[in-house]
Every structure is written in structure tokens, then in C-alpha cells.
Amino acid sequence: MSVEFALTEVLIPYLHEIGERWAAGTATVAQEHFASNLIRARLLGLAQDWGAGGASTSLAACLPGEAHDLGLIMLSLMMARRRWQVTFLGADTPFDSLESAVRTLRPSVVVLATYDPDVFHAHADAIARLAAATRVAVTAPVEDEAITNTGAEALGGDLPAAVAALVNR
């Protein structure tokens, strides 16, 4: 089975299920953390060559205050499989560090992620400043208009469609 199939048809549904079980009280925080960390480690094992792609480059980071990076790891893996070089900064990336990395690396696109609308809104002005200087794409649980108002591209919730939008432009 392909990596994309495994991600979209197995891992994402499983992660949604474990999150729902945690929310319903039928899975403990320990169980959710164990599963997430096991998956995260396996995914990062697949990412050993994501800096060895072609000429297009991506800088991927979670917004400050966002601790969940599995979706961003999966998106980055799929981009790397399409011959993009990926620099992954991970969870809770401070904007000053992100801006410094952008100045140094000059990526083709900066991909930002959060799963909390409040985190997105708290950083909308900083996203807008960054988007004024470079291509920025954002995945967040807010209306697409809120994202595009910052000057960034809205990626939506469908992982393959988000990757296609990023790599085919």
C-alpha cells in the first residue's frame, strides 16, 4: 500500500477515532498519547529523506501555542514524496524563529498549522506580515476567508487536496 493511502485511509481515520474516544471518556490521555507518539515516531522514521527533494522547498511549522503536529508531519511527508525539500520545524514554533528561518532558507512556501481557532486568530497579524513577504499556506479550523484575509492560502481539511494545491502551483 502507498504511504498516501496508509495516511489518508488508515492513520487519519484512526487518529480521529482515538480523539473521539478520548473526548467520550473511553480512552485515557495516556492511551491517546501513547498511540500518537508511536505514530509520530514511525512517521518521522519515514521522513529521513525529506530534505533531499527537488528544487521546490517547504518550511513547515505549527503556530505558537499549537502542540499537535501529526497532521503537519503527514502533509510534509506527502510533499516530500512529490520531490519537495521539506524543513520541518514542528510544534509551537515562535514567530521570531519562523521568520529567521524564512529569511535564511527562502522557501517556496511556508506551511503553518493549528487545530485551534483561537491560536489562529491570536497570530493572524503575524501571519499577514509573513504572507506579505513570502508564499504562506495555512491549515486551521476557521473559515477560508479568515485565512485568505491574511494573504495566506487556505488549505482546508483534506490532506491530499491540500498537498495538490501546494505542489501544483
Chimera marker file (.cmm) of the C-alpha trace (Angstrom):
<marker_set name="trace">
<marker id="1" x="0.000" y="0.000" z="0.000" r="1" g="1" b="0" radius="0.5"/>
<marker id="2" x="1.228" y="3.502" z="-0.706" r="1" g="1" b="0" radius="0.5"/>
<marker id="3" x="2.224" y="5.950" z="2.008" r="1" g="1" b="0" radius="0.5"/>
<marker id="4" x="-0.576" y="8.295" z="0.915" r="1" g="1" b="0" radius="0.5"/>
<marker id="5" x="-3.154" y="5.501" z="1.212" r="1" g="1" b="0" radius="0.5"/>
<marker id="6" x="-1.836" y="4.499" z="4.637" r="1" g="1" b="0" radius="0.5"/>
<marker id="7" x="-2.039" y="8.102" z="5.820" r="1" g="1" b="0" radius="0.5"/>
<marker id="8" x="-5.445" y="9.010" z="4.430" r="1" g="1" b="0" radius="0.5"/>
<marker id="9" x="-7.278" y="5.707" z="4.755" r="1" g="1" b="0" radius="0.5"/>
<marker id="10" x="-5.740" y="4.229" z="7.909" r="1" g="1" b="0" radius="0.5"/>
<marker id="11" x="-3.905" y="6.716" z="10.133" r="1" g="1" b="0" radius="0.5"/>
<marker id="12" x="-6.124" y="9.785" z="9.814" r="1" g="1" b="0" radius="0.5"/>
<marker id="13" x="-9.344" y="7.843" z="10.496" r="1" g="1" b="0" radius="0.5"/>
<marker id="14" x="-7.642" y="6.077" z="13.411" r="1" g="1" b="0" radius="0.5"/>
<marker id="15" x="-6.417" y="9.355" z="14.899" r="1" g="1" b="0" radius="0.5"/>
<marker id="16" x="-9.923" y="10.828" z="14.588" r="1" g="1" b="0" radius="0.5"/>
<marker id="17" x="-11.321" y="7.741" z="16.299" r="1" g="1" b="0" radius="0.5"/>
<marker id="18" x="-8.879" y="7.858" z="19.209" r="1" g="1" b="0" radius="0.5"/>
<marker id="19" x="-9.595" y="11.582" z="19.630" r="1" g="1" b="0" radius="0.5"/>
<marker id="20" x="-13.323" y="10.880" z="19.736" r="1" g="1" b="0" radius="0.5"/>
<marker id="21" x="-12.762" y="8.050" z="22.227" r="1" g="1" b="0" radius="0.5"/>
<marker id="22" x="-10.696" y="10.389" z="24.412" r="1" g="1" b="0" radius="0.5"/>
<marker id="23" x="-13.421" y="13.070" z="24.227" r="1" g="1" b="0" radius="0.5"/>
<marker id="24" x="-16.064" y="10.471" z="25.133" r="1" g="1" b="0" radius="0.5"/>
<marker id="25" x="-14.005" y="9.205" z="28.061" r="1" g="1" b="0" radius="0.5"/>
<marker id="26" x="-13.500" y="5.700" z="26.640" r="1" g="1" b="0" radius="0.5"/>
<marker id="27" x="-9.779" y="6.256" z="26.046" r="1" g="1" b="0" radius="0.5"/>
<marker id="28" x="-7.417" y="7.784" z="28.559" r="1" g="1" b="0" radius="0.5"/>
<marker id="29" x="-4.969" y="10.597" z="27.936" r="1" g="1" b="0" radius="0.5"/>
<marker id="30" x="-2.203" y="8.011" z="28.372" r="1" g="1" b="0" radius="0.5"/>
<marker id="31" x="-3.695" y="5.801" z="25.653" r="1" g="1" b="0" radius="0.5"/>
<marker id="32" x="-4.117" y="8.741" z="23.277" r="1" g="1" b="0" radius="0.5"/>
<marker id="33" x="-0.572" y="9.992" z="23.939" r="1" g="1" b="0" radius="0.5"/>
<marker id="34" x="0.906" y="6.507" z="23.534" r="1" g="1" b="0" radius="0.5"/>
<marker id="35" x="-0.838" y="5.976" z="20.180" r="1" g="1" b="0" radius="0.5"/>
<marker id="36" x="0.005" y="9.459" z="18.911" r="1" g="1" b="0" radius="0.5"/>
<marker id="37" x="3.654" y="9.227" z="19.943" r="1" g="1" b="0" radius="0.5"/>
<marker id="38" x="4.047" y="5.777" z="18.403" r="1" g="1" b="0" radius="0.5"/>
<marker id="39" x="2.558" y="7.016" z="15.123" r="1" g="1" b="0" radius="0.5"/>
<marker id="40" x="4.615" y="10.207" z="15.259" r="1" g="1" b="0" radius="0.5"/>
<marker id="41" x="7.851" y="8.229" z="15.693" r="1" g="1" b="0" radius="0.5"/>
<marker id="42" x="7.014" y="5.919" z="12.785" r="1" g="1" b="0" radius="0.5"/>
<marker id="43" x="6.126" y="8.859" z="10.537" r="1" g="1" b="0" radius="0.5"/>
<marker id="44" x="9.348" y="10.671" z="11.381" r="1" g="1" b="0" radius="0.5"/>
<marker id="45" x="11.181" y="7.459" z="10.522" r="1" g="1" b="0" radius="0.5"/>
<marker id="46" x="9.727" y="7.775" z="7.022" r="1" g="1" b="0" radius="0.5"/>
<marker id="47" x="10.880" y="11.400" z="6.899" r="1" g="1" b="0" radius="0.5"/>
<marker id="48" x="14.614" y="10.713" z="6.887" r="1" g="1" b="0" radius="0.5"/>
<marker id="49" x="14.975" y="11.921" z="3.305" r="1" g="1" b="0" radius="0.5"/>
<marker id="50" x="12.531" y="14.820" z="3.242" r="1" g="1" b="0" radius="0.5"/>
<marker id="51" x="15.356" y="17.301" z="2.888" r="1" g="1" b="0" radius="0.5"/>
<marker id="52" x="16.632" y="15.596" z="-0.275" r="1" g="1" b="0" radius="0.5"/>
<marker id="53" x="13.868" y="16.501" z="-2.742" r="1" g="1" b="0" radius="0.5"/>
<marker id="54" x="13.962" y="18.713" z="-5.791" r="1" g="1" b="0" radius="0.5"/>
<marker id="55" x="14.242" y="22.463" z="-6.203" r="1" g="1" b="0" radius="0.5"/>
<marker id="56" x="10.918" y="23.365" z="-4.538" r="1" g="1" b="0" radius="0.5"/>
<marker id="57" x="11.166" y="23.893" z="-0.800" r="1" g="1" b="0" radius="0.5"/>
<marker id="58" x="8.696" y="23.953" z="2.062" r="1" g="1" b="0" radius="0.5"/>
<marker id="59" x="9.120" y="25.260" z="5.598" r="1" g="1" b="0" radius="0.5"/>
<marker id="60" x="6.517" y="23.634" z="7.866" r="1" g="1" b="0" radius="0.5"/>
<marker id="61" x="5.653" y="24.771" z="11.390" r="1" g="1" b="0" radius="0.5"/>
<marker id="62" x="2.847" y="24.781" z="13.891" r="1" g="1" b="0" radius="0.5"/>
<marker id="63" x="1.803" y="28.200" z="15.143" r="1" g="1" b="0" radius="0.5"/>
<marker id="64" x="2.952" y="29.280" z="18.611" r="1" g="1" b="0" radius="0.5"/>
<marker id="65" x="0.784" y="27.528" z="21.174" r="1" g="1" b="0" radius="0.5"/>
<marker id="66" x="-0.055" y="24.581" z="18.902" r="1" g="1" b="0" radius="0.5"/>
<marker id="67" x="1.282" y="21.292" z="20.269" r="1" g="1" b="0" radius="0.5"/>
<marker id="68" x="-0.297" y="18.907" z="17.738" r="1" g="1" b="0" radius="0.5"/>
<marker id="69" x="1.925" y="18.336" z="14.723" r="1" g="1" b="0" radius="0.5"/>
<marker id="70" x="0.858" y="14.940" z="13.332" r="1" g="1" b="0" radius="0.5"/>
<marker id="71" x="-1.214" y="16.435" z="10.526" r="1" g="1" b="0" radius="0.5"/>
<marker id="72" x="1.669" y="18.696" z="9.533" r="1" g="1" b="0" radius="0.5"/>
<marker id="73" x="4.070" y="15.741" z="9.583" r="1" g="1" b="0" radius="0.5"/>
<marker id="74" x="1.730" y="13.809" z="7.267" r="1" g="1" b="0" radius="0.5"/>
<marker id="75" x="1.350" y="16.780" z="4.909" r="1" g="1" b="0" radius="0.5"/>
<marker id="76" x="5.139" y="17.235" z="4.846" r="1" g="1" b="0" radius="0.5"/>
<marker id="77" x="5.697" y="13.535" z="4.124" r="1" g="1" b="0" radius="0.5"/>
<marker id="78" x="3.323" y="13.718" z="1.186" r="1" g="1" b="0" radius="0.5"/>
<marker id="79" x="5.102" y="16.817" z="-0.146" r="1" g="1" b="0" radius="0.5"/>
<marker id="80" x="8.487" y="15.097" z="0.183" r="1" g="1" b="0" radius="0.5"/>
<marker id="81" x="7.103" y="12.121" z="-1.755" r="1" g="1" b="0" radius="0.5"/>
<marker id="82" x="6.393" y="14.617" z="-4.539" r="1" g="1" b="0" radius="0.5"/>
<marker id="83" x="10.062" y="15.629" z="-4.581" r="1" g="1" b="0" radius="0.5"/>
<marker id="84" x="9.829" y="18.730" z="-2.408" r="1" g="1" b="0" radius="0.5"/>
<marker id="85" x="12.551" y="19.518" z="0.100" r="1" g="1" b="0" radius="0.5"/>
<marker id="86" x="10.903" y="19.935" z="3.497" r="1" g="1" b="0" radius="0.5"/>
<marker id="87" x="12.290" y="21.718" z="6.528" r="1" g="1" b="0" radius="0.5"/>
<marker id="88" x="10.083" y="20.727" z="9.450" r="1" g="1" b="0" radius="0.5"/>
<marker id="89" x="10.158" y="22.995" z="12.497" r="1" g="1" b="0" radius="0.5"/>
<marker id="90" x="7.385" y="21.198" z="14.357" r="1" g="1" b="0" radius="0.5"/>
<marker id="91" x="5.067" y="22.172" z="17.177" r="1" g="1" b="0" radius="0.5"/>
<marker id="92" x="4.803" y="25.504" z="18.974" r="1" g="1" b="0" radius="0.5"/>
<marker id="93" x="7.221" y="27.425" z="16.733" r="1" g="1" b="0" radius="0.5"/>
<marker id="94" x="7.805" y="31.021" z="17.885" r="1" g="1" b="0" radius="0.5"/>
<marker id="95" x="7.273" y="33.572" z="15.130" r="1" g="1" b="0" radius="0.5"/>
<marker id="96" x="10.720" y="35.131" z="15.550" r="1" g="1" b="0" radius="0.5"/>
<marker id="97" x="12.305" y="31.720" z="14.920" r="1" g="1" b="0" radius="0.5"/>
<marker id="98" x="9.991" y="31.106" z="11.980" r="1" g="1" b="0" radius="0.5"/>
<marker id="99" x="10.779" y="34.490" z="10.427" r="1" g="1" b="0" radius="0.5"/>
<marker id="100" x="14.507" y="33.907" z="10.891" r="1" g="1" b="0" radius="0.5"/>
<marker id="101" x="14.231" y="30.516" z="9.170" r="1" g="1" b="0" radius="0.5"/>
<marker id="102" x="12.289" y="32.095" z="6.292" r="1" g="1" b="0" radius="0.5"/>
<marker id="103" x="14.992" y="34.741" z="5.811" r="1" g="1" b="0" radius="0.5"/>
<marker id="104" x="17.726" y="32.107" z="5.863" r="1" g="1" b="0" radius="0.5"/>
<marker id="105" x="16.074" y="29.366" z="3.802" r="1" g="1" b="0" radius="0.5"/>
<marker id="106" x="13.859" y="31.398" z="1.433" r="1" g="1" b="0" radius="0.5"/>
<marker id="107" x="11.378" y="28.524" z="0.979" r="1" g="1" b="0" radius="0.5"/>
<marker id="108" x="8.975" y="28.233" z="-1.944" r="1" g="1" b="0" radius="0.5"/>
<marker id="109" x="6.138" y="28.037" z="0.591" r="1" g="1" b="0" radius="0.5"/>
<marker id="110" x="5.684" y="28.311" z="4.343" r="1" g="1" b="0" radius="0.5"/>
<marker id="111" x="3.054" y="25.910" z="5.674" r="1" g="1" b="0" radius="0.5"/>
<marker id="112" x="1.540" y="26.816" z="9.040" r="1" g="1" b="0" radius="0.5"/>
<marker id="113" x="-0.814" y="24.643" z="11.066" r="1" g="1" b="0" radius="0.5"/>
<marker id="114" x="-3.077" y="24.836" z="14.064" r="1" g="1" b="0" radius="0.5"/>
<marker id="115" x="-6.087" y="22.862" z="15.206" r="1" g="1" b="0" radius="0.5"/>
<marker id="116" x="-7.353" y="25.644" z="17.474" r="1" g="1" b="0" radius="0.5"/>
<marker id="117" x="-9.224" y="28.626" z="16.018" r="1" g="1" b="0" radius="0.5"/>
<marker id="118" x="-8.121" y="30.820" z="18.944" r="1" g="1" b="0" radius="0.5"/>
<marker id="119" x="-4.463" y="30.111" z="18.137" r="1" g="1" b="0" radius="0.5"/>
<marker id="120" x="-5.040" y="31.112" z="14.514" r="1" g="1" b="0" radius="0.5"/>
<marker id="121" x="-6.806" y="34.350" z="15.467" r="1" g="1" b="0" radius="0.5"/>
<marker id="122" x="-4.116" y="35.229" z="18.030" r="1" g="1" b="0" radius="0.5"/>
<marker id="123" x="-1.491" y="35.074" z="15.275" r="1" g="1" b="0" radius="0.5"/>
<marker id="124" x="-3.451" y="36.402" z="12.274" r="1" g="1" b="0" radius="0.5"/>
<marker id="125" x="-1.500" y="39.677" z="12.190" r="1" g="1" b="0" radius="0.5"/>
<marker id="126" x="1.845" y="37.854" z="12.268" r="1" g="1" b="0" radius="0.5"/>
<marker id="127" x="0.642" y="35.503" z="9.510" r="1" g="1" b="0" radius="0.5"/>
<marker id="128" x="-0.342" y="38.540" z="7.436" r="1" g="1" b="0" radius="0.5"/>
<marker id="129" x="3.114" y="40.109" z="7.878" r="1" g="1" b="0" radius="0.5"/>
<marker id="130" x="4.762" y="36.863" z="6.805" r="1" g="1" b="0" radius="0.5"/>
<marker id="131" x="2.373" y="36.399" z="3.869" r="1" g="1" b="0" radius="0.5"/>
<marker id="132" x="3.232" y="39.903" z="2.638" r="1" g="1" b="0" radius="0.5"/>
<marker id="133" x="6.832" y="38.737" z="2.176" r="1" g="1" b="0" radius="0.5"/>
<marker id="134" x="6.518" y="35.096" z="1.036" r="1" g="1" b="0" radius="0.5"/>
<marker id="135" x="4.017" y="32.446" z="-0.017" r="1" g="1" b="0" radius="0.5"/>
<marker id="136" x="2.180" y="31.161" z="3.066" r="1" g="1" b="0" radius="0.5"/>
<marker id="137" x="-0.415" y="28.398" z="3.311" r="1" g="1" b="0" radius="0.5"/>
<marker id="138" x="-2.403" y="27.710" z="6.475" r="1" g="1" b="0" radius="0.5"/>
<marker id="139" x="-4.430" y="24.817" z="7.761" r="1" g="1" b="0" radius="0.5"/>
<marker id="140" x="-6.710" y="25.847" z="10.622" r="1" g="1" b="0" radius="0.5"/>
<marker id="141" x="-10.304" y="25.176" z="11.725" r="1" g="1" b="0" radius="0.5"/>
<marker id="142" x="-11.545" y="28.593" z="10.636" r="1" g="1" b="0" radius="0.5"/>
<marker id="143" x="-13.419" y="29.898" z="7.611" r="1" g="1" b="0" radius="0.5"/>
<marker id="144" x="-11.234" y="30.038" z="4.492" r="1" g="1" b="0" radius="0.5"/>
<marker id="145" x="-11.989" y="33.767" z="4.316" r="1" g="1" b="0" radius="0.5"/>
<marker id="146" x="-10.269" y="34.350" z="7.672" r="1" g="1" b="0" radius="0.5"/>
<marker id="147" x="-7.127" y="32.747" z="6.274" r="1" g="1" b="0" radius="0.5"/>
<marker id="148" x="-7.235" y="34.471" z="2.890" r="1" g="1" b="0" radius="0.5"/>
<marker id="149" x="-7.773" y="37.814" z="4.651" r="1" g="1" b="0" radius="0.5"/>
<marker id="150" x="-4.229" y="37.413" z="5.992" r="1" g="1" b="0" radius="0.5"/>
<marker id="151" x="-2.900" y="36.986" z="2.463" r="1" g="1" b="0" radius="0.5"/>
<marker id="152" x="-2.265" y="33.282" z="3.034" r="1" g="1" b="0" radius="0.5"/>
<marker id="153" x="-3.730" y="30.330" z="1.144" r="1" g="1" b="0" radius="0.5"/>
<marker id="154" x="-6.336" y="28.217" z="2.949" r="1" g="1" b="0" radius="0.5"/>
<marker id="155" x="-5.505" y="24.518" z="2.750" r="1" g="1" b="0" radius="0.5"/>
<marker id="156" x="-8.732" y="23.038" z="4.092" r="1" g="1" b="0" radius="0.5"/>
<marker id="157" x="-9.043" y="19.721" z="5.856" r="1" g="1" b="0" radius="0.5"/>
<marker id="158" x="-8.488" y="17.258" z="3.019" r="1" g="1" b="0" radius="0.5"/>
<marker id="159" x="-4.837" y="16.220" z="3.131" r="1" g="1" b="0" radius="0.5"/>
<marker id="160" x="-4.377" y="15.034" z="-0.484" r="1" g="1" b="0" radius="0.5"/>
<marker id="161" x="-6.177" y="18.133" z="-1.810" r="1" g="1" b="0" radius="0.5"/>
<marker id="162" x="-4.011" y="20.384" z="0.370" r="1" g="1" b="0" radius="0.5"/>
<marker id="163" x="-0.838" y="18.747" z="-0.916" r="1" g="1" b="0" radius="0.5"/>
<marker id="164" x="-2.042" y="19.006" z="-4.508" r="1" g="1" b="0" radius="0.5"/>
<marker id="165" x="-2.802" y="22.719" z="-4.031" r="1" g="1" b="0" radius="0.5"/>
<marker id="166" x="0.679" y="23.290" z="-2.649" r="1" g="1" b="0" radius="0.5"/>
<marker id="167" x="2.753" y="21.323" z="-5.128" r="1" g="1" b="0" radius="0.5"/>
<marker id="168" x="0.800" y="22.089" z="-8.318" r="1" g="1" b="0" radius="0.5"/>
<marker id="169" x="1.065" y="25.845" z="-8.092" r="1" g="1" b="0" radius="0.5"/>
<link id1="1" id2="2" r="1" g="1" b="0" radius="0.2"/>
<link id1="2" id2="3" r="1" g="1" b="0" radius="0.2"/>
<link id1="3" id2="4" r="1" g="1" b="0" radius="0.2"/>
<link id1="4" id2="5" r="1" g="1" b="0" radius="0.2"/>
<link id1="5" id2="6" r="1" g="1" b="0" radius="0.2"/>
<link id1="6" id2="7" r="1" g="1" b="0" radius="0.2"/>
<link id1="7" id2="8" r="1" g="1" b="0" radius="0.2"/>
<link id1="8" id2="9" r="1" g="1" b="0" radius="0.2"/>
<link id1="9" id2="10" r="1" g="1" b="0" radius="0.2"/>
<link id1="10" id2="11" r="1" g="1" b="0" radius="0.2"/>
<link id1="11" id2="12" r="1" g="1" b="0" radius="0.2"/>
<link id1="12" id2="13" r="1" g="1" b="0" radius="0.2"/>
<link id1="13" id2="14" r="1" g="1" b="0" radius="0.2"/>
<link id1="14" id2="15" r="1" g="1" b="0" radius="0.2"/>
<link id1="15" id2="16" r="1" g="1" b="0" radius="0.2"/>
<link id1="16" id2="17" r="1" g="1" b="0" radius="0.2"/>
<link id1="17" id2="18" r="1" g="1" b="0" radius="0.2"/>
<link id1="18" id2="19" r="1" g="1" b="0" radius="0.2"/>
<link id1="19" id2="20" r="1" g="1" b="0" radius="0.2"/>
<link id1="20" id2="21" r="1" g="1" b="0" radius="0.2"/>
<link id1="21" id2="22" r="1" g="1" b="0" radius="0.2"/>
<link id1="22" id2="23" r="1" g="1" b="0" radius="0.2"/>
<link id1="23" id2="24" r="1" g="1" b="0" radius="0.2"/>
<link id1="24" id2="25" r="1" g="1" b="0" radius="0.2"/>
<link id1="25" id2="26" r="1" g="1" b="0" radius="0.2"/>
<link id1="26" id2="27" r="1" g="1" b="0" radius="0.2"/>
<link id1="27" id2="28" r="1" g="1" b="0" radius="0.2"/>
<link id1="28" id2="29" r="1" g="1" b="0" radius="0.2"/>
<link id1="29" id2="30" r="1" g="1" b="0" radius="0.2"/>
<link id1="30" id2="31" r="1" g="1" b="0" radius="0.2"/>
<link id1="31" id2="32" r="1" g="1" b="0" radius="0.2"/>
<link id1="32" id2="33" r="1" g="1" b="0" radius="0.2"/>
<link id1="33" id2="34" r="1" g="1" b="0" radius="0.2"/>
<link id1="34" id2="35" r="1" g="1" b="0" radius="0.2"/>
<link id1="35" id2="36" r="1" g="1" b="0" radius="0.2"/>
<link id1="36" id2="37" r="1" g="1" b="0" radius="0.2"/>
<link id1="37" id2="38" r="1" g="1" b="0" radius="0.2"/>
<link id1="38" id2="39" r="1" g="1" b="0" radius="0.2"/>
<link id1="39" id2="40" r="1" g="1" b="0" radius="0.2"/>
<link id1="40" id2="41" r="1" g="1" b="0" radius="0.2"/>
<link id1="41" id2="42" r="1" g="1" b="0" radius="0.2"/>
<link id1="42" id2="43" r="1" g="1" b="0" radius="0.2"/>
<link id1="43" id2="44" r="1" g="1" b="0" radius="0.2"/>
<link id1="44" id2="45" r="1" g="1" b="0" radius="0.2"/>
<link id1="45" id2="46" r="1" g="1" b="0" radius="0.2"/>
<link id1="46" id2="47" r="1" g="1" b="0" radius="0.2"/>
<link id1="47" id2="48" r="1" g="1" b="0" radius="0.2"/>
<link id1="48" id2="49" r="1" g="1" b="0" radius="0.2"/>
<link id1="49" id2="50" r="1" g="1" b="0" radius="0.2"/>
<link id1="50" id2="51" r="1" g="1" b="0" radius="0.2"/>
<link id1="51" id2="52" r="1" g="1" b="0" radius="0.2"/>
<link id1="52" id2="53" r="1" g="1" b="0" radius="0.2"/>
<link id1="53" id2="54" r="1" g="1" b="0" radius="0.2"/>
<link id1="54" id2="55" r="1" g="1" b="0" radius="0.2"/>
<link id1="55" id2="56" r="1" g="1" b="0" radius="0.2"/>
<link id1="56" id2="57" r="1" g="1" b="0" radius="0.2"/>
<link id1="57" id2="58" r="1" g="1" b="0" radius="0.2"/>
<link id1="58" id2="59" r="1" g="1" b="0" radius="0.2"/>
<link id1="59" id2="60" r="1" g="1" b="0" radius="0.2"/>
<link id1="60" id2="61" r="1" g="1" b="0" radius="0.2"/>
<link id1="61" id2="62" r="1" g="1" b="0" radius="0.2"/>
<link id1="62" id2="63" r="1" g="1" b="0" radius="0.2"/>
<link id1="63" id2="64" r="1" g="1" b="0" radius="0.2"/>
<link id1="64" id2="65" r="1" g="1" b="0" radius="0.2"/>
<link id1="65" id2="66" r="1" g="1" b="0" radius="0.2"/>
<link id1="66" id2="67" r="1" g="1" b="0" radius="0.2"/>
<link id1="67" id2="68" r="1" g="1" b="0" radius="0.2"/>
<link id1="68" id2="69" r="1" g="1" b="0" radius="0.2"/>
<link id1="69" id2="70" r="1" g="1" b="0" radius="0.2"/>
<link id1="70" id2="71" r="1" g="1" b="0" radius="0.2"/>
<link id1="71" id2="72" r="1" g="1" b="0" radius="0.2"/>
<link id1="72" id2="73" r="1" g="1" b="0" radius="0.2"/>
<link id1="73" id2="74" r="1" g="1" b="0" radius="0.2"/>
<link id1="74" id2="75" r="1" g="1" b="0" radius="0.2"/>
<link id1="75" id2="76" r="1" g="1" b="0" radius="0.2"/>
<link id1="76" id2="77" r="1" g="1" b="0" radius="0.2"/>
<link id1="77" id2="78" r="1" g="1" b="0" radius="0.2"/>
<link id1="78" id2="79" r="1" g="1" b="0" radius="0.2"/>
<link id1="79" id2="80" r="1" g="1" b="0" radius="0.2"/>
<link id1="80" id2="81" r="1" g="1" b="0" radius="0.2"/>
<link id1="81" id2="82" r="1" g="1" b="0" radius="0.2"/>
<link id1="82" id2="83" r="1" g="1" b="0" radius="0.2"/>
<link id1="83" id2="84" r="1" g="1" b="0" radius="0.2"/>
<link id1="84" id2="85" r="1" g="1" b="0" radius="0.2"/>
<link id1="85" id2="86" r="1" g="1" b="0" radius="0.2"/>
<link id1="86" id2="87" r="1" g="1" b="0" radius="0.2"/>
<link id1="87" id2="88" r="1" g="1" b="0" radius="0.2"/>
<link id1="88" id2="89" r="1" g="1" b="0" radius="0.2"/>
<link id1="89" id2="90" r="1" g="1" b="0" radius="0.2"/>
<link id1="90" id2="91" r="1" g="1" b="0" radius="0.2"/>
<link id1="91" id2="92" r="1" g="1" b="0" radius="0.2"/>
<link id1="92" id2="93" r="1" g="1" b="0" radius="0.2"/>
<link id1="93" id2="94" r="1" g="1" b="0" radius="0.2"/>
<link id1="94" id2="95" r="1" g="1" b="0" radius="0.2"/>
<link id1="95" id2="96" r="1" g="1" b="0" radius="0.2"/>
<link id1="96" id2="97" r="1" g="1" b="0" radius="0.2"/>
<link id1="97" id2="98" r="1" g="1" b="0" radius="0.2"/>
<link id1="98" id2="99" r="1" g="1" b="0" radius="0.2"/>
<link id1="99" id2="100" r="1" g="1" b="0" radius="0.2"/>
<link id1="100" id2="101" r="1" g="1" b="0" radius="0.2"/>
<link id1="101" id2="102" r="1" g="1" b="0" radius="0.2"/>
<link id1="102" id2="103" r="1" g="1" b="0" radius="0.2"/>
<link id1="103" id2="104" r="1" g="1" b="0" radius="0.2"/>
<link id1="104" id2="105" r="1" g="1" b="0" radius="0.2"/>
<link id1="105" id2="106" r="1" g="1" b="0" radius="0.2"/>
<link id1="106" id2="107" r="1" g="1" b="0" radius="0.2"/>
<link id1="107" id2="108" r="1" g="1" b="0" radius="0.2"/>
<link id1="108" id2="109" r="1" g="1" b="0" radius="0.2"/>
<link id1="109" id2="110" r="1" g="1" b="0" radius="0.2"/>
<link id1="110" id2="111" r="1" g="1" b="0" radius="0.2"/>
<link id1="111" id2="112" r="1" g="1" b="0" radius="0.2"/>
<link id1="112" id2="113" r="1" g="1" b="0" radius="0.2"/>
<link id1="113" id2="114" r="1" g="1" b="0" radius="0.2"/>
<link id1="114" id2="115" r="1" g="1" b="0" radius="0.2"/>
<link id1="115" id2="116" r="1" g="1" b="0" radius="0.2"/>
<link id1="116" id2="117" r="1" g="1" b="0" radius="0.2"/>
<link id1="117" id2="118" r="1" g="1" b="0" radius="0.2"/>
<link id1="118" id2="119" r="1" g="1" b="0" radius="0.2"/>
<link id1="119" id2="120" r="1" g="1" b="0" radius="0.2"/>
<link id1="120" id2="121" r="1" g="1" b="0" radius="0.2"/>
<link id1="121" id2="122" r="1" g="1" b="0" radius="0.2"/>
<link id1="122" id2="123" r="1" g="1" b="0" radius="0.2"/>
<link id1="123" id2="124" r="1" g="1" b="0" radius="0.2"/>
<link id1="124" id2="125" r="1" g="1" b="0" radius="0.2"/>
<link id1="125" id2="126" r="1" g="1" b="0" radius="0.2"/>
<link id1="126" id2="127" r="1" g="1" b="0" radius="0.2"/>
<link id1="127" id2="128" r="1" g="1" b="0" radius="0.2"/>
<link id1="128" id2="129" r="1" g="1" b="0" radius="0.2"/>
<link id1="129" id2="130" r="1" g="1" b="0" radius="0.2"/>
<link id1="130" id2="131" r="1" g="1" b="0" radius="0.2"/>
<link id1="131" id2="132" r="1" g="1" b="0" radius="0.2"/>
<link id1="132" id2="133" r="1" g="1" b="0" radius="0.2"/>
<link id1="133" id2="134" r="1" g="1" b="0" radius="0.2"/>
<link id1="134" id2="135" r="1" g="1" b="0" radius="0.2"/>
<link id1="135" id2="136" r="1" g="1" b="0" radius="0.2"/>
<link id1="136" id2="137" r="1" g="1" b="0" radius="0.2"/>
<link id1="137" id2="138" r="1" g="1" b="0" radius="0.2"/>
<link id1="138" id2="139" r="1" g="1" b="0" radius="0.2"/>
<link id1="139" id2="140" r="1" g="1" b="0" radius="0.2"/>
<link id1="140" id2="141" r="1" g="1" b="0" radius="0.2"/>
<link id1="141" id2="142" r="1" g="1" b="0" radius="0.2"/>
<link id1="142" id2="143" r="1" g="1" b="0" radius="0.2"/>
<link id1="143" id2="144" r="1" g="1" b="0" radius="0.2"/>
<link id1="144" id2="145" r="1" g="1" b="0" radius="0.2"/>
<link id1="145" id2="146" r="1" g="1" b="0" radius="0.2"/>
<link id1="146" id2="147" r="1" g="1" b="0" radius="0.2"/>
<link id1="147" id2="148" r="1" g="1" b="0" radius="0.2"/>
<link id1="148" id2="149" r="1" g="1" b="0" radius="0.2"/>
<link id1="149" id2="150" r="1" g="1" b="0" radius="0.2"/>
<link id1="150" id2="151" r="1" g="1" b="0" radius="0.2"/>
<link id1="151" id2="152" r="1" g="1" b="0" radius="0.2"/>
<link id1="152" id2="153" r="1" g="1" b="0" radius="0.2"/>
<link id1="153" id2="154" r="1" g="1" b="0" radius="0.2"/>
<link id1="154" id2="155" r="1" g="1" b="0" radius="0.2"/>
<link id1="155" id2="156" r="1" g="1" b="0" radius="0.2"/>
<link id1="156" id2="157" r="1" g="1" b="0" radius="0.2"/>
<link id1="157" id2="158" r="1" g="1" b="0" radius="0.2"/>
<link id1="158" id2="159" r="1" g="1" b="0" radius="0.2"/>
<link id1="159" id2="160" r="1" g="1" b="0" radius="0.2"/>
<link id1="160" id2="161" r="1" g="1" b="0" radius="0.2"/>
<link id1="161" id2="162" r="1" g="1" b="0" radius="0.2"/>
<link id1="162" id2="163" r="1" g="1" b="0" radius="0.2"/>
<link id1="163" id2="164" r="1" g="1" b="0" radius="0.2"/>
<link id1="164" id2="165" r="1" g="1" b="0" radius="0.2"/>
<link id1="165" id2="166" r="1" g="1" b="0" radius="0.2"/>
<link id1="166" id2="167" r="1" g="1" b="0" radius="0.2"/>
<link id1="167" id2="168" r="1" g="1" b="0" radius="0.2"/>
<link id1="168" id2="169" r="1" g="1" b="0" radius="0.2"/>
</marker_set>
